[in-house]
Amino acid sequence: MIVDFNKKNKIDFSGFVKFNPFYLKSMFSNTDVSPFWVAETDFLAPPGVSEALKKIANQGIYGYQYKTPDLKLSLTGWFKIRHNLTLETSGLLFTTSVLTGLAAIIDEFSVAGDGVIIQPPVYSEFKSIIKNLNRQVINNPLKITDGKYRIDFEDLEKKASSGTNRIMILCNPHNPVGRVWTTEELRQVSDICIVNNVLLLSDEIHADIIFSGHTFNSIMSLEEDYTNASIMLGSPGKTFGIPGIADAFIYAPNNALRETIKSRIMRFRLGKSNAFTNAAAQAAWLSGGEWLDDMINYLENTIHYIEIFIKEELPDITLTIPEGTYQIWLDFRKLRLDEKELKYLLTKKAMLGINMGRQYGSEGSGFARMNIASPLSMIQQAMEQLKTAIND
């Protein structure tokens, strides 16, 4: 193993959002919870990233930066090797974050009052962006069939055909339920969007966190008619445990769409590059593959532990086995607790800072999301705390 994922790293966490008392108090009414709520890792980043950052720090001159051809080639090379996906460097744009990119695109290609389709239970910031832009949140809820989350295509077609719903955000892999959408599912979504002139935005920030038995399918892996009607957004932040330093990329093969987005980025200065950000991303894409393989293996062992523990010790909780991402989606509905009672159980009795499912939409009521990209000993302690709280 390149990095010891079992190691608890003792560093200064005082500036980390994950441990910030204000956030913990506002979300959990308790600053003493064990925090498993932010979608980031507690692991040391790939060694190549640290080495690249040290090199930049030691050079002593920190001038303005741009996205070099080599950096772009490291990105497209990563997707070719990792996902057998060919991306052209000419189709790339860069901005400060995936959320920044989503907000800019929604604002550029719709007007106040237009609808934006999302698929709850889904990442709560999608809803925040849409509302802050004075657009309408249009829900196309996922449905559970045979214990697996699936897209309600009939409902999606109805929502897409309204004439006022201009954009759809697809989360792939889906956060928080962990689905990795199949090629056929992507085609069905794309067909509906194209027929109804709905712009499809695919948030693929978790694209590289894929577990055994599953294959990541980018919206950009489809045929040209589909890719020309879509925009993909991503970042190395989740993949390599560097969200505090990474920025994001936008991929739009359609020239007209890309030039419009580019104009927006330039107009509001949304694409400034950072020397450390560039160095970290390029190093990660060039040398982080073995580290990522190790982390995924480690996470799969963690999921296996959680699955057995829940079956043997917490039979009233159901684990949705994730196909991708390092979040797990826990179903507490058999406990027959209302939202207030469930929050008390998790945050006051179990002392766990995990996200209440309702945060991701009403469809998440009775569920909770837990980030598991931590040393196994921390996950084991969290499970024991949960067991004690439920059995008390």
N, C-alpha and C positions, 0 to 999 in steps of 0.2 A: 504494500500500500504506500502511495506517495505521501499521504497525509494520514495521521492517526485520528480517525473520526471518533474514536472513543474518548479522546482527550478533552477535558474541560479546560478551555483556554482562559487564563486569568489575565484579562486586560481591563483597561478603563472603559466601562460601559456607560459612563455618566452622560455622554452625548448621544446615546442611541435612543431612537424613538421607542423601541421595544421595551425599554426599562424606564422610560420617562414617567415620573410620578403623576404628572398632569393627565397623561393619556390613560394610565392604569386606573386612576381615580374616576375619570369621566366614563370609562368603558365598563369597569368592573366594581366600582365603588369600594375598591380595596387595593392599596398599593403594595400589599404583601403577597400577592398571588405569584405563582410560578408562571412566567409569561411564555405562552406557546401560540401567540395570536398573529404575529407579523410573518408574512410569507418570505422568510429569508433563512439562511442557514447559520448554525452556530459553529461551523467548521472553518478551519483555516483555508483560505483561497489557494488555488493551484500555485505551486512554488514559482512557476514562470511569471505569474502576475506580480508577486512580491518583488522578484528580481527586476522586472521592468520598471516598477514604481521606484525602487531604490536608485536605479540608473538615472531616471528623470530627476529625482530629488537631489542627487549628487552633482548634477551638471551645473547647478547654480544659476542658470539663466532660464527664465520662464516667459518666453515671448508668446505672441498670438499663435494659435495652432489652426490647422485645417485637416480635413479627412484626406489623408494621402491615398494615392492609388494602392499602395501596399496594404493599408488598413482595409480598404474595400475588398481587395483580393483575399485577405484573410477571412473576411466575413463570407464571401461567396464560396471560398474553398471549404470552409467549415460546413456549409449547407450541402455542398456536393458530397463530401466525405461522409457526413453524419446522416444525411437524409436522402442522398442521391437526387438532390434537387438543384437544378441549374438556375441560378439567378444572375442576371446581367448587372454589372456595376453601374451601368447607365440608368438603371431603374431605381437606384437607391437615393434616399434623402435621409437627413439626420436631424433629430431634435432632442430636447432635454429629457423627455420621458415618454413612455407609451401613452400615458394619460394626456400629456401635452399635445401629442400628435392626434389623439382621438378628438380632443376638444377643438383643435384648430380645424380639422377636417369637417366635423359636424357643423361648426360655425360657418365654414366656407361653402358647404354644399346644401345648406338648408336655411330656412328662415324661422324666426320666432313663431311658435305655435305648431310647427311641423312635428310629426311623431318620429321617434327613434325606437326601434324594436330591440328588446333584450330578452334573454331567456332565463328567468329566475327559476330556482335560487341561483343567483349569479353575483359576482364581485360587485360590492355595493358602490364603488366609486363610479361605475357606469351611470347609475341612477343620479348620483350627485352632479356629474358633468352635464347630463342632459337637462336637469332642472336648473342648474346655474346658467345655462345658455337659453333659458326660457323656451325650451322644446318640451314636447310631451313624452313621457315615459310610456311606451306601449309594450305590455308584457305578453310574451309568447311562452308561457310556463312549460318547463320540461315535465314529462309525466313518467311515473315509475311503472314499468311493466316487467313482471317476473323479477323484481328486485333490481332492475337496471334502469337508469335514467335514459329516456329517449326523447327525441324531438317530436312535438305535435305538429306534423306537417299540415294537417287540415286547418288548424288554428293559424299557423304561420301564413298560409295562403290567404286566409280571410283578412289578417292584419295587413299583409303586404299589398293587398288589392284595394285598400281604402282610398288611395289617391292623395292622401295627406301624410302618410308615413313614408318618409324619404330615404331613411337610412336604417341599416341593421348592424348591430355589433354582435359578432360571433366570438365566443370565448373558446379557444382550441389550443391545448387541452382546457377543459372546462374547470373553472375555479368557482365554487368549491367541490363539486361532486366528482371530479376526477375522470370524467369521460374523455376519451381520445376519439374524435369523430372519424368514422370510416369514409373512404372515398365516395361511396354511394350516398351517404348522408350529406356530404359536402355538395355533391352534384344536385341533390334534391333541393337543398337550401339555395344554391346558386340559381337553379332553374326558376324557382319562385321569385327570387329577387330580380333576375334579368327580365322576366315577362312583365313584372310590375314596375320596372324602372326604379328599383330600390338599390341604393349604393351599399355594397357589402363590405364592412370593415372587419377584418379578422385579427383579433388580438392573440398572437401566438407566442407570448412571452415565456410560457412554460414548455415550449416545443421540445426541448432537449431532455426533459425529465419524463421519460417513458419507460414503463416497466415491462418485464418479460411477457411475451405473448401478444404484445401490442406494437403497432407501428404508427409513427406520427405521419399524418397526411396533411400537408399544408394546403391552403386554398390555392397556392401557386403551383401545386402539383397537378392541377386539372388542365384541361385543354384551353387553348388560347382564348376562345370565346368567353370562357369563365374568368380567366385571369385578367382580361382586359376590363372586366366589369367589377373588379375587386381591388382592395388595397390591404396589404398585410403589414402589421406592425410587430416589432419584436425588440429584444434587448438581451445582452449577455448577463444582465444583472442577476436573474434568478438562477440561471444555469451554473454560474461559477461563484455564487455567493458574494457578489460585488455590487449590490443594488445602491449602496451609498456613494459609489464612484462612477457607475455606468450611466451612459445616456441611452438613447433608443434610435432605431432605424425604422424608416418607412419604405416599403417596396411597392412601387406602382408601375407596372409595365406599360400601362396606357399613357401615351405621351401627353394627351390633353389633361388628364387627371393629375399627372405628376407635375406638369408645369404650373397648374393652378395651385397645387399644394406648395410648390417651391416658392411661388410668388408670395403666398401667405407667410411662410417661414421667414423669408427675407424682409417682408414688410414689417413684421413685429419682432424681428431679431430673435427668432426662436431656435436658431441652430448654432450658436457659438460653441466652438470646440474647446476642450480642456486638455492640457498636455498629459495629465495623469489619467484622465478618462480614456484618451486615445491609446496610451501605452498599455493600460490594463486590458482593454478590449482586444487589441491586436495580439498580445501575449496569450490571452485566454483562448482565442480562436485557433492560434497556431500550436499551442502546447498543452491545452487543457483536456484533451480527449481521454487520456488514461485516468486522470483525476476524476473526471465525470463518471467513467465506467465504475470506478471504485465506489464513488458516492452512491450511485444507483444500486449497486449490489448491497451496500450497507443499508440503504433505505428499504430494500426488499426484505432483508432480514428483520428490520425493525417492524415492518408491516406484518410479517409472519408471526413475530412475537405478540404484537397487539391482537391479531386475529385469534390466536390460541388463548391468550389471557381473557379476552372478552367472552369467548365461548365457554371457558371453564369457570371463570370467576364472576362475570357480569352478564348473565344470560338474558337480562332484560334490555340490554343495549345491542343494537345492530350496527355492524361496521359495513359501510359501502366500500368494497375493495377498490382502491384507486387504480386506474389504468395509466395515469400520469399525474404530475405535480407532486409536491411533497406536503400536501394537505390531506387529512383524512376527514371524512364526513360521517359523524356519529348520530345515530337515530335513538333518541331517548323517549319516544312516544309511548312505549309500553309502561313507562313509569307513571303515566297519567298525571303529569305535573303541568300546571299552567306556566306561562313564560316567566312570571315572577318567581315561582317556586323552583323552576329549573335553574334560573340564574343564581338563586340563593344556594342551591345545591352545589353548583360548579364553582362559584367564586367565593363563597363564605365557608362552606363545609369542606369541599375538596381543595380549596385555595388554588384553583387553576385559572389562569388567564387565557381562556379560549373563547373564540367568537361565537356568540349566540346565533343560531341559524336564521332567526327572523331578520337579522341584519342584511341578509341576502334576498329578502323578499318574504312575503307572508307564506310562501311555499316552503320556507325553511323553518317554520314554527315546529318546535319539538326536536330540532336537530342542533348540532354544534360543529364548528370547524376547528380542528387542531392541527397546527403545524408540527411536523415530526422530524424536521431536519436538525436534530440535536443528538448528542451522544446518547447511546441506548440507556445508560444508567439514569439519565434524566427522564427519559420516556417511561422507564420502569417505575421510577419514583412517582411520576404523575399517575400512572395506572393504579398504583397502590393507594394513593391519596383518593382517587375516584372510588375505588372499592370500599375503602373505609367510610367515605361519606355516604355512599348508597346503603351500606349495611348498618350504619349507625342508627 
